[in-house]
Amino acid sequence: MFVTALGVFLCVKTNFVLTPTEGIVQTISEVFHIAFSAVKNTFDVSLVVISTLLCVFNDTELYGIGVGTVLSAVYRTNYRSI
């Protein structure tokens, strides 16, 4: 998890965006003057919640949402906040 957080940190500091989701988060952070870590944390958790709700409302199994997805969203949040 530390390596992931370090990678995100270096990409943000150099304004080098690797994925569209990081770009969206960085843009929201800059436009609304909110800390990148706060926007990224909220974005990650909201994507997991939205995916879960869509699966529940469509009466399908939680495809792609496992323990790893939830733990990754929660624990990467803690590393980014440091």
VMD Tcl script that builds the backbone (N, CA, C; Angstrom):
set m [mol new atoms 246]
animate dup $m
set s [atomselect $m all]
$s set {name element resname resid chain x y z} {
  {N N MET 1 A 0.818 -1.191 0.000}
  {CA C MET 1 A 0.000 0.000 0.000}
  {C C MET 1 A 0.867 1.262 0.000}
  {N N PHE 2 A 1.994 1.189 0.679}
  {CA C PHE 2 A 2.871 2.355 0.726}
  {C C PHE 2 A 3.394 2.710 -0.665}
  {N N VAL 3 A 3.702 1.694 -1.456}
  {CA C VAL 3 A 4.224 1.930 -2.801}
  {C C VAL 3 A 3.168 2.610 -3.664}
  {N N THR 4 A 1.916 2.200 -3.538}
  {CA C THR 4 A 0.831 2.831 -4.287}
  {C C THR 4 A 0.682 4.295 -3.895}
  {N N ALA 5 A 0.699 4.549 -2.598}
  {CA C ALA 5 A 0.575 5.925 -2.115}
  {C C ALA 5 A 1.752 6.776 -2.581}
  {N N LEU 6 A 2.944 6.208 -2.578}
  {CA C LEU 6 A 4.119 6.937 -3.042}
  {C C LEU 6 A 4.012 7.252 -4.535}
  {N N GLY 7 A 3.526 6.304 -5.308}
  {CA C GLY 7 A 3.339 6.525 -6.740}
  {C C GLY 7 A 2.354 7.642 -7.026}
  {N N VAL 8 A 1.238 7.653 -6.313}
  {CA C VAL 8 A 0.239 8.714 -6.489}
  {C C VAL 8 A 0.835 10.059 -6.090}
  {N N PHE 9 A 1.571 10.069 -4.983}
  {CA C PHE 9 A 2.199 11.302 -4.506}
  {C C PHE 9 A 3.142 11.881 -5.567}
  {N N LEU 10 A 3.998 11.034 -6.116}
  {CA C LEU 10 A 4.957 11.505 -7.119}
  {C C LEU 10 A 4.266 11.972 -8.398}
  {N N CYS 11 A 3.214 11.281 -8.811}
  {CA C CYS 11 A 2.480 11.693 -10.016}
  {C C CYS 11 A 1.805 13.039 -9.823}
  {N N VAL 12 A 1.238 13.268 -8.655}
  {CA C VAL 12 A 0.542 14.525 -8.385}
  {C C VAL 12 A 1.537 15.671 -8.293}
  {N N LYS 13 A 2.652 15.458 -7.618}
  {CA C LYS 13 A 3.656 16.520 -7.466}
  {C C LYS 13 A 4.291 16.922 -8.794}
  {N N THR 14 A 4.394 15.993 -9.730}
  {CA C THR 14 A 4.992 16.305 -11.030}
  {C C THR 14 A 3.949 16.630 -12.092}
  {N N ASN 15 A 2.676 16.678 -11.704}
  {CA C ASN 15 A 1.566 16.924 -12.635}
  {C C ASN 15 A 1.547 15.912 -13.779}
  {N N PHE 16 A 1.885 14.689 -13.481}
  {CA C PHE 16 A 1.876 13.603 -14.451}
  {C C PHE 16 A 0.737 12.667 -14.087}
  {N N VAL 17 A -0.282 12.586 -14.926}
  {CA C VAL 17 A -1.468 11.805 -14.629}
  {C C VAL 17 A -1.399 10.483 -15.386}
  {N N LEU 18 A -1.530 9.379 -14.657}
  {CA C LEU 18 A -1.461 8.065 -15.273}
  {C C LEU 18 A -2.825 7.526 -15.681}
  {N N THR 19 A -3.847 7.811 -14.914}
  {CA C THR 19 A -5.168 7.257 -15.185}
  {C C THR 19 A -6.210 8.382 -15.243}
  {N N PRO 20 A -7.306 8.148 -15.941}
  {CA C PRO 20 A -8.365 9.159 -15.997}
  {C C PRO 20 A -8.953 9.490 -14.621}
  {N N THR 21 A -9.054 8.490 -13.749}
  {CA C THR 21 A -9.624 8.769 -12.420}
  {C C THR 21 A -8.726 9.707 -11.624}
  {N N GLU 22 A -7.410 9.540 -11.739}
  {CA C GLU 22 A -6.498 10.457 -11.052}
  {C C GLU 22 A -6.630 11.868 -11.646}
  {N N GLY 23 A -6.827 11.955 -12.948}
  {CA C GLY 23 A -7.006 13.252 -13.591}
  {C C GLY 23 A -8.268 13.961 -13.137}
  {N N ILE 24 A -9.361 13.208 -13.009}
  {CA C ILE 24 A -10.622 13.784 -12.531}
  {C C ILE 24 A -10.448 14.311 -11.119}
  {N N VAL 25 A -9.826 13.504 -10.283}
  {CA C VAL 25 A -9.627 13.898 -8.884}
  {C C VAL 25 A -8.727 15.133 -8.801}
  {N N GLN 26 A -7.660 15.155 -9.579}
  {CA C GLN 26 A -6.751 16.294 -9.558}
  {C C GLN 26 A -7.458 17.567 -10.040}
  {N N THR 27 A -8.287 17.455 -11.066}
  {CA C THR 27 A -9.020 18.612 -11.578}
  {C C THR 27 A -10.006 19.137 -10.549}
  {N N ILE 28 A -10.763 18.248 -9.923}
  {CA C ILE 28 A -11.717 18.660 -8.879}
  {C C ILE 28 A -10.980 19.346 -7.740}
  {N N SER 29 A -9.846 18.781 -7.367}
  {CA C SER 29 A -9.038 19.349 -6.288}
  {C C SER 29 A -8.573 20.761 -6.612}
  {N N GLU 30 A -8.114 20.974 -7.841}
  {CA C GLU 30 A -7.617 22.292 -8.229}
  {C C GLU 30 A -8.733 23.310 -8.405}
  {N N VAL 31 A -9.847 22.900 -9.010}
  {CA C VAL 31 A -10.941 23.838 -9.283}
  {C C VAL 31 A -11.628 24.292 -8.002}
  {N N PHE 32 A -11.869 23.358 -7.081}
  {CA C PHE 32 A -12.602 23.690 -5.858}
  {C C PHE 32 A -11.697 23.966 -4.666}
  {N N HIS 33 A -10.380 23.950 -4.886}
  {CA C HIS 33 A -9.405 24.250 -3.835}
  {C C HIS 33 A -9.580 23.365 -2.599}
  {N N ILE 34 A -9.681 22.069 -2.868}
  {CA C ILE 34 A -9.799 21.064 -1.809}
  {C C ILE 34 A -8.551 20.188 -1.885}
  {N N ALA 35 A -8.073 19.737 -0.754}
  {CA C ALA 35 A -6.875 18.903 -0.719}
  {C C ALA 35 A -7.072 17.653 -1.579}
  {N N PHE 36 A -6.033 17.291 -2.340}
  {CA C PHE 36 A -6.104 16.140 -3.231}
  {C C PHE 36 A -6.474 14.880 -2.462}
  {N N SER 37 A -5.883 14.696 -1.286}
  {CA C SER 37 A -6.148 13.472 -0.520}
  {C C SER 37 A -7.608 13.370 -0.121}
  {N N ALA 38 A -8.221 14.477 0.244}
  {CA C ALA 38 A -9.635 14.454 0.633}
  {C C ALA 38 A -10.527 14.109 -0.555}
  {N N VAL 39 A -10.228 14.685 -1.711}
  {CA C VAL 39 A -11.025 14.398 -2.906}
  {C C VAL 39 A -10.838 12.944 -3.327}
  {N N LYS 40 A -9.599 12.455 -3.297}
  {CA C LYS 40 A -9.314 11.076 -3.709}
  {C C LYS 40 A -9.998 10.084 -2.776}
  {N N ASN 41 A -9.948 10.331 -1.486}
  {CA C ASN 41 A -10.600 9.446 -0.522}
  {C C ASN 41 A -12.098 9.378 -0.774}
  {N N THR 42 A -12.717 10.534 -0.931}
  {CA C THR 42 A -14.151 10.596 -1.177}
  {C C THR 42 A -14.508 9.921 -2.496}
  {N N PHE 43 A -13.705 10.146 -3.518}
  {CA C PHE 43 A -13.946 9.560 -4.835}
  {C C PHE 43 A -13.865 8.035 -4.784}
  {N N ASP 44 A -12.827 7.500 -4.137}
  {CA C ASP 44 A -12.663 6.050 -4.045}
  {C C ASP 44 A -13.825 5.387 -3.311}
  {N N VAL 45 A -14.172 5.941 -2.169}
  {CA C VAL 45 A -15.255 5.356 -1.376}
  {C C VAL 45 A -16.583 5.489 -2.104}
  {N N SER 46 A -16.813 6.628 -2.765}
  {CA C SER 46 A -18.086 6.804 -3.476}
  {C C SER 46 A -18.213 5.827 -4.643}
  {N N LEU 47 A -17.120 5.509 -5.330}
  {CA C LEU 47 A -17.185 4.531 -6.413}
  {C C LEU 47 A -17.549 3.139 -5.897}
  {N N VAL 48 A -17.011 2.765 -4.768}
  {CA C VAL 48 A -17.352 1.461 -4.175}
  {C C VAL 48 A -18.815 1.444 -3.761}
  {N N VAL 49 A -19.286 2.525 -3.152}
  {CA C VAL 49 A -20.687 2.597 -2.709}
  {C C VAL 49 A -21.635 2.574 -3.905}
  {N N ILE 50 A -21.329 3.340 -4.942}
  {CA C ILE 50 A -22.178 3.371 -6.137}
  {C C ILE 50 A -22.229 1.998 -6.796}
  {N N SER 51 A -21.088 1.331 -6.900}
  {CA C SER 51 A -21.059 -0.006 -7.501}
  {C C SER 51 A -21.894 -0.991 -6.693}
  {N N THR 52 A -21.777 -0.903 -5.382}
  {CA C THR 52 A -22.556 -1.788 -4.514}
  {C C THR 52 A -24.050 -1.530 -4.676}
  {N N LEU 53 A -24.444 -0.270 -4.686}
  {CA C LEU 53 A -25.864 0.061 -4.831}
  {C C LEU 53 A -26.412 -0.388 -6.182}
  {N N LEU 54 A -25.639 -0.214 -7.240}
  {CA C LEU 54 A -26.096 -0.668 -8.554}
  {C C LEU 54 A -26.295 -2.180 -8.587}
  {N N CYS 55 A -25.392 -2.914 -7.955}
  {CA C CYS 55 A -25.536 -4.372 -7.904}
  {C C CYS 55 A -26.773 -4.776 -7.094}
  {N N VAL 56 A -27.003 -4.091 -5.994}
  {CA C VAL 56 A -28.160 -4.417 -5.149}
  {C C VAL 56 A -29.462 -4.087 -5.875}
  {N N PHE 57 A -29.547 -2.909 -6.482}
  {CA C PHE 57 A -30.781 -2.498 -7.145}
  {C C PHE 57 A -31.071 -3.300 -8.408}
  {N N ASN 58 A -30.045 -3.808 -9.050}
  {CA C ASN 58 A -30.238 -4.626 -10.250}
  {C C ASN 58 A -30.342 -6.112 -9.931}
  {N N ASP 59 A -30.336 -6.437 -8.655}
  {CA C ASP 59 A -30.475 -7.818 -8.180}
  {C C ASP 59 A -29.432 -8.743 -8.822}
  {N N THR 60 A -28.195 -8.277 -8.824}
  {CA C THR 60 A -27.093 -9.086 -9.324}
  {C C THR 60 A -26.091 -9.311 -8.197}
  {N N GLU 61 A -25.201 -10.259 -8.423}
  {CA C GLU 61 A -24.185 -10.489 -7.395}
  {C C GLU 61 A -23.182 -9.340 -7.414}
  {N N LEU 62 A -22.462 -9.182 -6.322}
  {CA C LEU 62 A -21.488 -8.105 -6.204}
  {C C LEU 62 A -20.244 -8.455 -7.006}
  {N N TYR 63 A -20.358 -8.369 -8.307}
  {CA C TYR 63 A -19.272 -8.714 -9.209}
  {C C TYR 63 A -18.195 -7.632 -9.165}
  {N N GLY 64 A -16.985 -8.028 -8.850}
  {CA C GLY 64 A -15.869 -7.095 -8.824}
  {C C GLY 64 A -15.719 -6.331 -7.526}
  {N N ILE 65 A -16.629 -6.516 -6.615}
  {CA C ILE 65 A -16.542 -5.837 -5.326}
  {C C ILE 65 A -16.308 -6.904 -4.265}
  {N N GLY 66 A -15.077 -7.026 -3.883}
  {CA C GLY 66 A -14.732 -8.025 -2.885}
  {C C GLY 66 A -14.056 -7.379 -1.689}
  {N N VAL 67 A -13.523 -8.218 -0.861}
  {CA C VAL 67 A -12.834 -7.735 0.327}
  {C C VAL 67 A -11.643 -6.865 -0.078}
  {N N GLY 68 A -10.933 -7.274 -1.126}
  {CA C GLY 68 A -9.776 -6.511 -1.571}
  {C C GLY 68 A -10.120 -5.103 -2.017}
  {N N THR 69 A -11.244 -4.949 -2.697}
  {CA C THR 69 A -11.671 -3.632 -3.166}
  {C C THR 69 A -11.969 -2.711 -1.992}
  {N N VAL 70 A -12.711 -3.227 -1.033}
  {CA C VAL 70 A -13.089 -2.415 0.133}
  {C C VAL 70 A -11.857 -2.084 0.970}
  {N N LEU 71 A -11.020 -3.080 1.240}
  {CA C LEU 71 A -9.822 -2.831 2.042}
  {C C LEU 71 A -8.871 -1.865 1.351}
  {N N SER 72 A -8.753 -1.983 0.044}
  {CA C SER 72 A -7.880 -1.082 -0.694}
  {C C SER 72 A -8.370 0.359 -0.588}
  {N N ALA 73 A -9.662 0.576 -0.739}
  {CA C ALA 73 A -10.214 1.933 -0.634}
  {C C ALA 73 A -10.012 2.500 0.767}
  {N N VAL 74 A -10.190 1.665 1.776}
  {CA C VAL 74 A -10.084 2.138 3.158}
  {C C VAL 74 A -8.630 2.367 3.551}
  {N N TYR 75 A -7.746 1.412 3.287}
  {CA C TYR 75 A -6.368 1.521 3.744}
  {C C TYR 75 A -5.544 2.494 2.927}
  {N N ARG 76 A -5.813 2.628 1.634}
  {CA C ARG 76 A -5.099 3.639 0.855}
  {C C ARG 76 A -5.500 5.026 1.322}
  {N N THR 77 A -6.715 5.155 1.827}
  {CA C THR 77 A -7.169 6.411 2.391}
  {C C THR 77 A -6.275 6.824 3.543}
  {N N ASN 78 A -5.941 5.878 4.408}
  {CA C ASN 78 A -5.116 6.188 5.566}
  {C C ASN 78 A -3.706 6.613 5.162}
  {N N TYR 79 A -3.115 5.976 4.165}
  {CA C TYR 79 A -1.767 6.323 3.719}
  {C C TYR 79 A -1.741 7.686 3.042}
  {N N ARG 80 A -2.760 8.018 2.283}
  {CA C ARG 80 A -2.776 9.301 1.581}
  {C C ARG 80 A -2.965 10.459 2.530}
  {N N SER 81 A -3.608 10.215 3.659}
  {CA C SER 81 A -3.881 11.287 4.598}
  {C C SER 81 A -2.654 11.693 5.399}
  {N N ILE 82 A -1.642 10.860 5.383}
  {CA C ILE 82 A -0.442 11.135 6.192}
  {C C ILE 82 A 0.380 12.232 5.555}
}
mol reanalyze $m
mol bondsrecalc $m
mol representation Tube
mol addrep $m
